[in-house]
């Protein structure tokens, strides 16, 4: 059984202890992953710290050109890496590009694009103030060492979101992938490190204790974390001890509101993928759908027809559209929430029963006759289940959308864009989409409010987030 190495200071690093990576569709052991020791975490941070001054001193054009080389490496190895995403995370291979089945090839296409865009952006000196007596300029400086902790749902894409802007801005990086999906990320870093100076990008791997050692290390200048709110709270508390700044992209439990004039047939496909992209295992999926009572039955019928038509299975098999839930813990949570809803009198329109066999397969499930306060509505299920809640008054739907302590994304669906925009302005979320959901873009800032975190990624704002402003004030 092969053990896949970490990369520290440009060299492969193994550990005495290892853990298994398993295929969630089959239960097959895919390989062994090093369990990094505390000393190895410190070594990775030290390597990043030693490499950072020279990396930051390179001309900006050189760092941009190297990021473009990273994009070429990703493109050249996209199929190999996509297969690792499918084997470890479970999403089907799917197609390439925004109009294809959004699977592992889509994820690698996103990795390429989200590398090219930061490489193309500039952070020019801003003129804050000037008069006859003074000139005040705002320069952007790297933090230093970025400690990144990536999740299991989009393991390579979110790693790229953390790595590439940080490197582009002159930081160095130590990244820990999720223990559920480590090998693909380690292989990604092994490949792209071949075009980067040693020490600029380093990996560590293991369970939460390894991430905690990274956060606790005083040599880390900023933490970037994507994951659950509970883990984010622990990381924020630990980072506060060293006054280490953080960017947190946490859970969402996004609300979608269909206004009374919405067109169920025309909007069903967009709603479907808004809810079930990556089997619902996406922070910015629609996880509770509020539908006006006049449209309720029509919306349910359209979504049911789509859900029952989507082929589910091993993502490596041709024609698969839906894969498994990535890990058993999440599988059990989804099952528990559905069973609680069933016991409390909700209607299971379709799905609702685990699929027998070795994989973590749970059918696409629609639940009606459910209301605010039910655990399936109030807890982020992060799986292939959508509760559909009737409403009669739009103000009540807005209040429902805002009642929870989350605010990553939300959406409003209507044939009247002006009316939808007015409703969107009243929703407490970092992004509110109109007649679409979860449609992120590498040039558009993305981040949450309330319990969904703080800070933004993507675009110029995301690039600024991995830098610190320095004012140079000149007396004339």
BALUMDREN-28164 format. One record per residue (C-alpha): y, z, x; residue number from 0. Coordinates in Angstrom, 1 decimal. Layout:
% residues N
+--------+--------+--------+-----+
!      v !      w !      u !   k !
+--------+--------+--------+-----+
!      Y !      Z !      X ! NUM !
...
+--------+--------+--------+-----+
% end
This chain:
% residues 476
+--------+--------+--------+-----+
!      v !      w !      u !   k !
+--------+--------+--------+-----+
!    0.0 !    0.0 !    0.0 !   0 !
!    3.3 !   -1.1 !    1.5 !   1 !
!    6.1 !    1.4 !    2.1 !   2 !
!    9.6 !   -0.1 !    1.8 !   3 !
!   12.1 !    1.1 !    4.3 !   4 !
!   15.7 !    2.4 !    4.0 !   5 !
!   18.4 !    0.7 !    6.1 !   6 !
!   20.4 !    3.1 !    8.2 !   7 !
!   22.8 !    1.8 !   11.0 !   8 !
!   21.2 !   -1.6 !   10.6 !   9 !
!   17.6 !   -0.4 !   11.3 !  10 !
!   14.6 !    0.3 !    9.0 !  11 !
!   14.0 !    4.0 !    8.4 !  12 !
!   10.8 !    5.6 !    6.9 !  13 !
!   10.1 !    9.2 !    5.9 !  14 !
!    7.1 !   11.4 !    6.1 !  15 !
!    7.1 !   11.9 !    2.4 !  16 !
!    6.9 !    8.9 !   -0.1 !  17 !
!    6.8 !    8.4 !   -3.8 !  18 !
!    5.4 !    5.6 !   -5.9 !  19 !
!    7.3 !    2.8 !   -7.7 !  20 !
!    5.5 !    1.7 !  -10.9 !  21 !
!    5.7 !   -1.3 !  -13.2 !  22 !
!    6.7 !    0.0 !  -16.7 !  23 !
!    4.9 !   -2.9 !  -18.4 !  24 !
!    1.5 !   -2.2 !  -16.8 !  25 !
!    1.6 !    1.1 !  -15.0 !  26 !
!    0.7 !   -0.7 !  -11.7 !  27 !
!    1.8 !    1.0 !   -8.5 !  28 !
!    4.1 !   -1.6 !   -6.8 !  29 !
!    4.7 !    0.2 !   -3.5 !  30 !
!    5.8 !    3.4 !   -1.8 !  31 !
!    9.4 !    4.5 !   -1.3 !  32 !
!   10.6 !    6.9 !    1.4 !  33 !
!   11.7 !   10.4 !    0.2 !  34 !
!   14.8 !   10.8 !    2.4 !  35 !
!   15.2 !   14.2 !    4.1 !  36 !
!   18.5 !   16.1 !    4.3 !  37 !
!   18.7 !   15.1 !    7.9 !  38 !
!   18.3 !   11.4 !    7.1 !  39 !
!   21.0 !   11.7 !    4.5 !  40 !
!   23.3 !   13.2 !    7.1 !  41 !
!   22.3 !   10.4 !    9.5 !  42 !
!   23.2 !    7.7 !    7.0 !  43 !
!   26.6 !    9.3 !    6.3 !  44 !
!   27.2 !    9.6 !   10.1 !  45 !
!   26.3 !    6.0 !   10.6 !  46 !
!   28.7 !    4.9 !    7.9 !  47 !
!   31.4 !    7.1 !    9.2 !  48 !
!   31.0 !    5.7 !   12.8 !  49 !
!   31.1 !    2.1 !   11.6 !  50 !
!   34.1 !    2.5 !    9.2 !  51 !
!   37.1 !    2.4 !   11.6 !  52 !
!   36.1 !   -0.9 !   13.1 !  53 !
!   35.1 !   -2.4 !    9.7 !  54 !
!   38.5 !   -1.4 !    8.2 !  55 !
!   40.3 !   -2.8 !   11.3 !  56 !
!   38.9 !   -6.3 !   10.8 !  57 !
!   41.3 !   -8.8 !    9.3 !  58 !
!   41.1 !   -8.9 !    5.6 !  59 !
!   40.1 !  -12.6 !    5.7 !  60 !
!   37.0 !  -11.7 !    7.8 !  61 !
!   35.8 !   -9.1 !    5.3 !  62 !
!   36.3 !  -11.5 !    2.4 !  63 !
!   34.4 !  -14.2 !    4.3 !  64 !
!   31.5 !  -11.8 !    4.9 !  65 !
!   31.4 !  -10.9 !    1.3 !  66 !
!   31.0 !  -14.6 !    0.5 !  67 !
!   28.1 !  -14.7 !    2.9 !  68 !
!   26.6 !  -11.8 !    1.0 !  69 !
!   26.9 !  -13.9 !   -2.1 !  70 !
!   25.1 !  -16.7 !   -0.4 !  71 !
!   22.3 !  -14.4 !    0.6 !  72 !
!   21.9 !  -13.1 !   -2.9 !  73 !
!   21.8 !  -16.7 !   -4.3 !  74 !
!   19.2 !  -17.7 !   -1.7 !  75 !
!   17.0 !  -14.8 !   -2.5 !  76 !
!   17.7 !  -14.6 !   -6.2 !  77 !
!   14.2 !  -15.4 !   -7.4 !  78 !
!   12.5 !  -12.9 !   -5.1 !  79 !
!   14.9 !  -10.2 !   -6.1 !  80 !
!   14.7 !  -11.1 !   -9.8 !  81 !
!   11.0 !  -10.6 !   -9.7 !  82 !
!   11.5 !   -7.1 !   -8.2 !  83 !
!   13.9 !   -6.3 !  -11.1 !  84 !
!   11.3 !   -7.4 !  -13.6 !  85 !
!    8.4 !   -5.6 !  -11.9 !  86 !
!   10.4 !   -2.3 !  -11.5 !  87 !
!   12.8 !   -2.2 !  -14.4 !  88 !
!   10.9 !   -4.2 !  -17.0 !  89 !
!   13.4 !   -6.7 !  -18.2 !  90 !
!   12.0 !  -10.3 !  -18.5 !  91 !
!   12.8 !  -12.9 !  -15.9 !  92 !
!   14.8 !  -14.8 !  -18.5 !  93 !
!   17.2 !  -17.6 !  -17.5 !  94 !
!   20.3 !  -18.0 !  -15.4 !  95 !
!   23.8 !  -18.1 !  -16.6 !  96 !
!   25.7 !  -16.5 !  -19.5 !  97 !
!   24.0 !  -18.6 !  -22.2 !  98 !
!   20.4 !  -17.8 !  -21.3 !  99 !
!   18.0 !  -15.0 !  -22.2 ! 100 !
!   19.7 !  -12.0 !  -20.4 ! 101 !
!   16.9 !  -10.9 !  -18.1 ! 102 !
!   16.4 !  -10.4 !  -14.4 ! 103 !
!   17.6 !  -13.8 !  -13.4 ! 104 !
!   20.7 !  -13.1 !  -15.4 ! 105 !
!   21.1 !   -9.9 !  -13.4 ! 106 !
!   20.9 !  -11.7 !  -10.1 ! 107 !
!   23.3 !  -14.3 !  -11.3 ! 108 !
!   25.7 !  -11.4 !  -12.1 ! 109 !
!   25.1 !  -10.0 !   -8.6 ! 110 !
!   26.3 !  -13.3 !   -7.1 ! 111 !
!   29.3 !  -13.6 !   -9.4 ! 112 !
!   30.4 !   -9.9 !   -9.0 ! 113 !
!   30.2 !  -10.5 !   -5.2 ! 114 !
!   32.3 !  -13.7 !   -5.2 ! 115 !
!   35.1 !  -12.3 !   -7.4 ! 116 !
!   36.0 !   -9.2 !   -5.3 ! 117 !
!   35.8 !  -11.5 !   -2.2 ! 118 !
!   38.4 !  -13.8 !   -3.8 ! 119 !
!   40.9 !  -11.1 !   -4.7 ! 120 !
!   43.9 !  -10.0 !   -2.7 ! 121 !
!   45.6 !   -6.6 !   -2.6 ! 122 !
!   49.0 !   -7.5 !   -1.4 ! 123 !
!   51.7 !   -4.9 !   -0.4 ! 124 !
!   53.6 !   -3.9 !   -3.5 ! 125 !
!   57.4 !   -3.5 !   -3.3 ! 126 !
!   58.0 !   -0.2 !   -5.3 ! 127 !
!   61.8 !   -0.1 !   -4.7 ! 128 !
!   64.5 !   -1.6 !   -2.7 ! 129 !
!   68.3 !   -1.3 !   -2.5 ! 130 !
!   71.0 !   -1.5 !    0.2 ! 131 !
!   69.8 !    1.8 !    1.8 ! 132 !
!   66.0 !    1.7 !    1.6 ! 133 !
!   62.8 !   -0.2 !    1.1 ! 134 !
!   59.6 !    1.4 !   -0.3 ! 135 !
!   56.3 !   -0.4 !    0.1 ! 136 !
!   52.9 !    0.5 !   -1.4 ! 137 !
!   50.0 !   -0.3 !    0.9 ! 138 !
!   46.3 !    0.1 !    0.0 ! 139 !
!   44.1 !    1.9 !    2.4 ! 140 !
!   40.3 !    2.4 !    2.2 ! 141 !
!   38.9 !    5.9 !    1.4 ! 142 !
!   36.4 !    5.8 !    4.3 ! 143 !
!   32.8 !    6.4 !    3.3 ! 144 !
!   31.7 !    5.7 !   -0.2 ! 145 !
!   28.7 !    7.6 !   -1.5 ! 146 !
!   27.2 !    5.5 !   -4.4 ! 147 !
!   24.4 !    6.6 !   -6.8 ! 148 !
!   23.0 !    3.8 !   -8.9 ! 149 !
!   21.0 !    3.9 !  -12.1 ! 150 !
!   17.7 !    2.3 !  -13.2 ! 151 !
!   18.8 !    0.1 !  -16.1 ! 152 !
!   20.6 !   -2.7 !  -14.1 ! 153 !
!   19.6 !   -1.5 !  -10.7 ! 154 !
!   20.8 !   -4.4 !   -8.5 ! 155 !
!   23.8 !   -5.4 !  -10.5 ! 156 !
!   25.3 !   -1.9 !  -10.7 ! 157 !
!   24.6 !   -1.4 !   -7.0 ! 158 !
!   26.6 !   -4.5 !   -6.3 ! 159 !
!   29.4 !   -3.2 !   -8.5 ! 160 !
!   29.5 !   -0.2 !   -6.2 ! 161 !
!   28.9 !   -1.8 !   -2.9 ! 162 !
!   30.9 !   -5.0 !   -2.8 ! 163 !
!   34.4 !   -3.8 !   -3.8 ! 164 !
!   34.0 !   -0.9 !   -1.5 ! 165 !
!   33.1 !   -3.0 !    1.5 ! 166 !
!   35.7 !   -5.6 !    0.6 ! 167 !
!   38.4 !   -3.0 !    0.7 ! 168 !
!   37.3 !   -1.7 !    4.2 ! 169 !
!   35.1 !    1.2 !    3.2 ! 170 !
!   31.5 !    1.7 !    4.4 ! 171 !
!   28.8 !    2.7 !    2.0 ! 172 !
!   25.7 !    4.9 !    1.6 ! 173 !
!   23.9 !    4.1 !   -1.6 ! 174 !
!   21.0 !    5.9 !   -3.3 ! 175 !
!   19.1 !    3.8 !   -5.9 ! 176 !
!   17.4 !    5.5 !   -8.8 ! 177 !
!   14.0 !    6.8 !   -8.0 ! 178 !
!   12.6 !    4.7 !  -10.8 ! 179 !
!   13.8 !    1.4 !   -9.4 ! 180 !
!   14.2 !    1.8 !   -5.7 ! 181 !
!   12.3 !   -1.1 !   -4.1 ! 182 !
!   14.5 !   -3.9 !   -5.4 ! 183 !
!   17.6 !   -2.2 !   -4.2 ! 184 !
!   16.2 !   -1.5 !   -0.8 ! 185 !
!   15.2 !   -5.1 !   -0.5 ! 186 !
!   18.6 !   -6.3 !   -1.6 ! 187 !
!   20.3 !   -4.1 !    1.0 ! 188 !
!   17.8 !   -5.2 !    3.7 ! 189 !
!   18.7 !   -8.8 !    3.0 ! 190 !
!   22.4 !   -8.6 !    2.8 ! 191 !
!   22.6 !   -6.2 !    5.8 ! 192 !
!   21.5 !   -9.1 !    8.0 ! 193 !
!   25.0 !  -10.6 !    7.6 ! 194 !
!   26.9 !   -7.3 !    8.0 ! 195 !
!   27.6 !   -5.1 !   11.0 ! 196 !
!   25.3 !   -2.2 !   11.6 ! 197 !
!   26.3 !    1.0 !    9.7 ! 198 !
!   28.5 !   -0.7 !    7.2 ! 199 !
!   25.9 !   -0.5 !    4.4 ! 200 !
!   23.2 !    2.2 !    4.4 ! 201 !
!   20.5 !    3.4 !    2.0 ! 202 !
!   18.8 !    6.7 !    1.2 ! 203 !
!   16.1 !    7.1 !   -1.5 ! 204 !
!   14.5 !    9.9 !   -3.5 ! 205 !
!   15.0 !   12.1 !   -6.5 ! 206 !
!   18.0 !   14.1 !   -7.6 ! 207 !
!   18.0 !   16.4 !   -4.6 ! 208 !
!   18.6 !   13.4 !   -2.3 ! 209 !
!   21.7 !   12.4 !   -4.3 ! 210 !
!   22.9 !   16.0 !   -4.3 ! 211 !
!   22.7 !   16.0 !   -0.5 ! 212 !
!   24.8 !   12.9 !   -0.4 ! 213 !
!   27.4 !   14.4 !   -2.8 ! 214 !
!   27.5 !   17.7 !   -0.8 ! 215 !
!   28.1 !   15.9 !    2.5 ! 216 !
!   31.7 !   16.5 !    3.7 ! 217 !
!   31.6 !   13.1 !    5.5 ! 218 !
!   31.7 !   11.3 !    2.1 ! 219 !
!   35.2 !   10.4 !    1.1 ! 220 !
!   34.5 !    9.2 !   -2.5 ! 221 !
!   31.6 !    9.2 !   -4.9 ! 222 !
!   30.8 !    6.4 !   -7.3 ! 223 !
!   28.2 !    7.3 !  -10.0 ! 224 !
!   26.8 !    5.5 !  -13.0 ! 225 !
!   24.4 !    7.4 !  -15.2 ! 226 !
!   24.1 !   10.2 !  -17.8 ! 227 !
!   26.9 !   12.6 !  -18.7 ! 228 !
!   24.7 !   15.6 !  -17.8 ! 229 !
!   24.1 !   14.4 !  -14.3 ! 230 !
!   27.7 !   13.2 !  -14.0 ! 231 !
!   28.9 !   16.7 !  -14.8 ! 232 !
!   26.7 !   18.2 !  -12.0 ! 233 !
!   28.0 !   15.6 !   -9.5 ! 234 !
!   31.6 !   16.2 !  -10.5 ! 235 !
!   31.2 !   19.9 !  -10.0 ! 236 !
!   29.5 !   19.5 !   -6.6 ! 237 !
!   32.1 !   17.0 !   -5.5 ! 238 !
!   34.9 !   19.3 !   -6.4 ! 239 !
!   33.8 !   21.8 !   -3.7 ! 240 !
!   34.9 !   19.3 !   -1.1 ! 241 !
!   37.7 !   17.9 !   -3.2 ! 242 !
!   35.9 !   14.6 !   -3.1 ! 243 !
!   37.3 !   12.1 !   -5.6 ! 244 !
!   34.9 !   10.3 !   -8.0 ! 245 !
!   34.5 !    7.3 !  -10.2 ! 246 !
!   32.2 !    8.1 !  -13.2 ! 247 !
!   30.7 !    5.6 !  -15.6 ! 248 !
!   28.7 !    7.8 !  -18.0 ! 249 !
!   26.9 !    7.5 !  -21.3 ! 250 !
!   28.4 !    5.5 !  -24.2 ! 251 !
!   26.8 !    5.8 !  -27.6 ! 252 !
!   29.1 !    2.9 !  -28.6 ! 253 !
!   30.0 !    2.4 !  -32.2 ! 254 !
!   30.2 !   -1.0 !  -33.8 ! 255 !
!   32.2 !   -1.4 !  -37.1 ! 256 !
!   31.7 !   -4.4 !  -39.4 ! 257 !
!   34.7 !   -4.8 !  -41.7 ! 258 !
!   34.2 !   -5.8 !  -45.3 ! 259 !
!   35.1 !   -9.4 !  -44.7 ! 260 !
!   32.6 !   -9.8 !  -41.8 ! 261 !
!   30.1 !  -12.7 !  -42.0 ! 262 !
!   26.6 !  -11.2 !  -41.6 ! 263 !
!   24.8 !  -14.5 !  -40.9 ! 264 !
!   27.4 !  -15.8 !  -38.4 ! 265 !
!   27.7 !  -12.5 !  -36.6 ! 266 !
!   24.1 !  -11.4 !  -36.6 ! 267 !
!   23.1 !  -12.8 !  -33.2 ! 268 !
!   26.1 !  -11.3 !  -31.5 ! 269 !
!   25.4 !   -8.0 !  -33.0 ! 270 !
!   21.7 !   -8.2 !  -32.1 ! 271 !
!   22.3 !   -8.7 !  -28.4 ! 272 !
!   25.2 !   -6.2 !  -28.5 ! 273 !
!   22.6 !   -3.6 !  -29.6 ! 274 !
!   19.4 !   -4.8 !  -27.9 ! 275 !
!   20.5 !   -6.3 !  -24.5 ! 276 !
!   18.1 !   -4.9 !  -21.9 ! 277 !
!   16.1 !   -3.2 !  -24.8 ! 278 !
!   19.2 !   -1.2 !  -25.6 ! 279 !
!   19.1 !    0.3 !  -22.1 ! 280 !
!   22.7 !   -0.5 !  -21.3 ! 281 !
!   25.6 !    2.0 !  -21.3 ! 282 !
!   27.8 !   -0.4 !  -23.3 ! 283 !
!   25.3 !   -1.4 !  -25.9 ! 284 !
!   26.1 !   -0.9 !  -29.6 ! 285 !
!   24.1 !    2.2 !  -30.4 ! 286 !
!   25.4 !    3.0 !  -33.9 ! 287 !
!   26.4 !    0.3 !  -36.4 ! 288 !
!   28.8 !    1.1 !  -39.3 ! 289 !
!   28.5 !   -1.5 !  -42.1 ! 290 !
!   30.6 !   -1.6 !  -45.3 ! 291 !
!   28.4 !   -0.9 !  -48.3 ! 292 !
!   29.1 !   -4.4 !  -49.7 ! 293 !
!   27.5 !   -6.0 !  -46.6 ! 294 !
!   24.8 !   -3.5 !  -45.8 ! 295 !
!   21.7 !   -5.2 !  -47.2 ! 296 !
!   22.7 !   -8.6 !  -45.9 ! 297 !
!   23.4 !   -7.3 !  -42.4 ! 298 !
!   20.1 !   -5.4 !  -42.3 ! 299 !
!   18.1 !   -8.5 !  -43.5 ! 300 !
!   19.7 !  -10.7 !  -40.8 ! 301 !
!   19.0 !   -8.2 !  -38.0 ! 302 !
!   15.5 !   -7.6 !  -39.2 ! 303 !
!   14.7 !  -11.2 !  -39.1 ! 304 !
!   15.9 !  -11.5 !  -35.5 ! 305 !
!   14.2 !   -8.3 !  -34.3 ! 306 !
!   10.8 !   -9.3 !  -35.7 ! 307 !
!   11.1 !  -12.8 !  -34.1 ! 308 !
!   11.6 !  -11.6 !  -30.5 ! 309 !
!    8.5 !  -11.8 !  -28.3 ! 310 !
!    7.8 !   -8.5 !  -26.4 ! 311 !
!    5.6 !   -8.1 !  -23.4 ! 312 !
!    5.3 !   -8.1 !  -19.6 ! 313 !
!    8.5 !   -9.7 !  -18.3 ! 314 !
!    6.6 !  -11.9 !  -15.8 ! 315 !
!    4.8 !  -13.7 !  -18.6 ! 316 !
!    6.5 !  -16.9 !  -19.8 ! 317 !
!    8.3 !  -16.7 !  -23.2 ! 318 !
!    8.9 !  -12.9 !  -23.0 ! 319 !
!   12.2 !  -11.9 !  -24.4 ! 320 !
!   11.9 !   -8.1 !  -24.7 ! 321 !
!   10.3 !   -5.9 !  -22.1 ! 322 !
!    9.3 !   -2.2 !  -22.0 ! 323 !
!   11.4 !    0.9 !  -21.8 ! 324 !
!   11.7 !    1.6 !  -18.1 ! 325 !
!   10.3 !    5.1 !  -17.9 ! 326 !
!    8.2 !    7.5 !  -19.9 ! 327 !
!   10.9 !   10.1 !  -20.2 ! 328 !
!   13.2 !    7.7 !  -21.9 ! 329 !
!   10.3 !    6.3 !  -24.0 ! 330 !
!    9.5 !    9.8 !  -25.3 ! 331 !
!   13.1 !   10.5 !  -26.1 ! 332 !
!   13.4 !    7.3 !  -28.2 ! 333 !
!   10.1 !    8.1 !  -30.0 ! 334 !
!   11.3 !   11.7 !  -30.7 ! 335 !
!   14.6 !   10.5 !  -32.2 ! 336 !
!   12.9 !    8.0 !  -34.5 ! 337 !
!   10.3 !   10.5 !  -35.6 ! 338 !
!   13.0 !   13.0 !  -36.4 ! 339 !
!   14.9 !   10.4 !  -38.4 ! 340 !
!   11.7 !    9.5 !  -40.3 ! 341 !
!   11.0 !   13.2 !  -41.0 ! 342 !
!   14.6 !   13.7 !  -42.3 ! 343 !
!   14.2 !   10.9 !  -44.8 ! 344 !
!   15.6 !    7.8 !  -43.1 ! 345 !
!   14.2 !    4.4 !  -43.7 ! 346 !
!   12.5 !    2.6 !  -40.8 ! 347 !
!   13.2 !   -1.0 !  -41.7 ! 348 !
!   11.1 !   -2.4 !  -38.8 ! 349 !
!    9.4 !   -1.1 !  -35.7 ! 350 !
!    9.3 !    2.6 !  -35.4 ! 351 !
!    5.8 !    3.1 !  -33.8 ! 352 !
!    4.9 !    3.0 !  -30.1 ! 353 !
!    2.8 !    0.0 !  -29.0 ! 354 !
!   -0.6 !    1.1 !  -27.7 ! 355 !
!   -1.5 !    0.3 !  -24.2 ! 356 !
!   -0.6 !    1.1 !  -20.6 ! 357 !
!    3.1 !    0.0 !  -20.8 ! 358 !
!    6.1 !    1.7 !  -22.2 ! 359 !
!    6.5 !   -0.7 !  -25.1 ! 360 !
!    8.4 !    0.3 !  -28.2 ! 361 !
!    9.2 !   -2.3 !  -30.8 ! 362 !
!   12.8 !   -3.2 !  -31.8 ! 363 !
!   13.6 !   -0.7 !  -34.5 ! 364 !
!   16.2 !   -0.6 !  -37.3 ! 365 !
!   16.9 !    2.6 !  -39.2 ! 366 !
!   18.9 !    2.9 !  -42.4 ! 367 !
!   19.6 !    5.7 !  -44.9 ! 368 !
!   21.0 !    7.7 !  -42.1 ! 369 !
!   24.4 !    9.4 !  -41.5 ! 370 !
!   26.6 !   11.0 !  -39.0 ! 371 !
!   25.1 !   14.3 !  -37.8 ! 372 !
!   21.5 !   12.9 !  -37.4 ! 373 !
!   20.3 !   13.2 !  -33.8 ! 374 !
!   19.6 !    9.4 !  -33.8 ! 375 !
!   23.3 !    8.8 !  -34.5 ! 376 !
!   24.8 !   11.5 !  -32.5 ! 377 !
!   22.7 !   11.3 !  -29.3 ! 378 !
!   22.7 !    8.2 !  -27.1 ! 379 !
!   19.2 !    6.9 !  -27.7 ! 380 !
!   19.4 !    4.3 !  -24.8 ! 381 !
!   16.5 !    2.3 !  -26.2 ! 382 !
!   15.5 !   -0.4 !  -28.7 ! 383 !
!   16.6 !    1.5 !  -31.8 ! 384 !
!   19.7 !    0.9 !  -33.9 ! 385 !
!   20.8 !    3.2 !  -36.7 ! 386 !
!   22.8 !    1.4 !  -39.4 ! 387 !
!   25.2 !    3.6 !  -41.4 ! 388 !
!   26.9 !    2.7 !  -44.7 ! 389 !
!   30.5 !    3.3 !  -45.2 ! 390 !
!   32.9 !    2.6 !  -48.1 ! 391 !
!   36.3 !    3.3 !  -46.5 ! 392 !
!   37.4 !    1.7 !  -43.2 ! 393 !
!   39.4 !    4.9 !  -42.2 ! 394 !
!   36.1 !    6.8 !  -42.6 ! 395 !
!   34.3 !    4.4 !  -40.3 ! 396 !
!   37.0 !    4.7 !  -37.7 ! 397 !
!   36.8 !    8.5 !  -37.9 ! 398 !
!   33.0 !    8.3 !  -37.5 ! 399 !
!   33.4 !    6.1 !  -34.4 ! 400 !
!   35.8 !    8.6 !  -32.9 ! 401 !
!   34.0 !   11.8 !  -33.8 ! 402 !
!   31.8 !   12.1 !  -30.7 ! 403 !
!   32.8 !   13.0 !  -27.2 ! 404 !
!   32.1 !    9.6 !  -25.8 ! 405 !
!   34.2 !    6.5 !  -25.4 ! 406 !
!   32.8 !    3.8 !  -23.2 ! 407 !
!   32.9 !    0.8 !  -25.5 ! 408 !
!   33.1 !   -0.1 !  -29.2 ! 409 !
!   33.4 !   -3.2 !  -31.3 ! 410 !
!   35.0 !   -4.5 !  -34.5 ! 411 !
!   33.6 !   -7.4 !  -36.4 ! 412 !
!   35.7 !   -9.4 !  -38.9 ! 413 !
!   36.8 !  -12.9 !  -39.9 ! 414 !
!   40.4 !  -11.6 !  -39.7 ! 415 !
!   41.2 !  -11.0 !  -36.0 ! 416 !
!   44.6 !   -9.4 !  -36.7 ! 417 !
!   43.0 !   -6.9 !  -39.0 ! 418 !
!   40.2 !   -6.3 !  -36.4 ! 419 !
!   42.8 !   -5.8 !  -33.7 ! 420 !
!   44.6 !   -3.2 !  -35.7 ! 421 !
!   41.3 !   -1.3 !  -36.2 ! 422 !
!   40.4 !   -1.7 !  -32.6 ! 423 !
!   43.7 !   -0.1 !  -31.5 ! 424 !
!   42.7 !    3.1 !  -33.4 ! 425 !
!   39.3 !    3.5 !  -31.7 ! 426 !
!   38.9 !    5.9 !  -28.7 ! 427 !
!   37.1 !    3.8 !  -26.1 ! 428 !
!   37.7 !    2.3 !  -22.7 ! 429 !
!   37.0 !   -1.2 !  -24.1 ! 430 !
!   37.0 !   -2.4 !  -27.7 ! 431 !
!   35.5 !   -5.8 !  -28.3 ! 432 !
!   36.3 !   -8.0 !  -31.3 ! 433 !
!   33.4 !  -10.1 !  -32.7 ! 434 !
!   31.4 !   -9.4 !  -29.5 ! 435 !
!   30.0 !   -6.4 !  -27.8 ! 436 !
!   29.3 !   -5.5 !  -24.2 ! 437 !
!   30.8 !   -8.7 !  -22.9 ! 438 !
!   32.1 !   -7.5 !  -19.5 ! 439 !
!   33.8 !   -9.8 !  -17.0 ! 440 !
!   34.3 !   -9.4 !  -13.2 ! 441 !
!   38.1 !   -9.8 !  -13.6 ! 442 !
!   38.5 !   -7.3 !  -16.5 ! 443 !
!   38.7 !   -3.6 !  -15.7 ! 444 !
!   35.8 !   -1.5 !  -17.2 ! 445 !
!   35.6 !    2.2 !  -17.7 ! 446 !
!   35.3 !    5.0 !  -20.2 ! 447 !
!   37.3 !    7.8 !  -21.8 ! 448 !
!   36.4 !   11.3 !  -23.0 ! 449 !
!   32.8 !   12.1 !  -22.0 ! 450 !
!   32.1 !    8.6 !  -20.9 ! 451 !
!   33.8 !    9.2 !  -17.5 ! 452 !
!   36.9 !    8.2 !  -15.7 ! 453 !
!   38.1 !    5.5 !  -13.3 ! 454 !
!   37.5 !    1.8 !  -13.7 ! 455 !
!   35.5 !   -0.9 !  -12.0 ! 456 !
!   36.0 !   -4.7 !  -11.8 ! 457 !
!   39.0 !   -6.9 !  -11.0 ! 458 !
!   42.1 !   -5.9 !   -9.1 ! 459 !
!   42.1 !   -2.5 !  -10.8 ! 460 !
!   38.5 !   -1.9 !   -9.7 ! 461 !
!   39.4 !   -2.9 !   -6.1 ! 462 !
!   42.4 !   -0.5 !   -6.2 ! 463 !
!   40.0 !    2.2 !   -7.3 ! 464 !
!   38.2 !    2.2 !   -3.9 ! 465 !
!   41.5 !    2.4 !   -2.0 ! 466 !
!   44.2 !    5.0 !   -1.7 ! 467 !
!   47.9 !    4.1 !   -1.9 ! 468 !
!   50.1 !    4.7 !    1.1 ! 469 !
!   53.8 !    4.5 !    0.7 ! 470 !
!   55.8 !    3.3 !    3.7 ! 471 !
!   59.5 !    4.1 !    3.1 ! 472 !
!   62.0 !    2.4 !    5.4 ! 473 !
!   65.6 !    3.5 !    5.8 ! 474 !
!   67.9 !    0.5 !    6.3 ! 475 !
+--------+--------+--------+-----+
% end
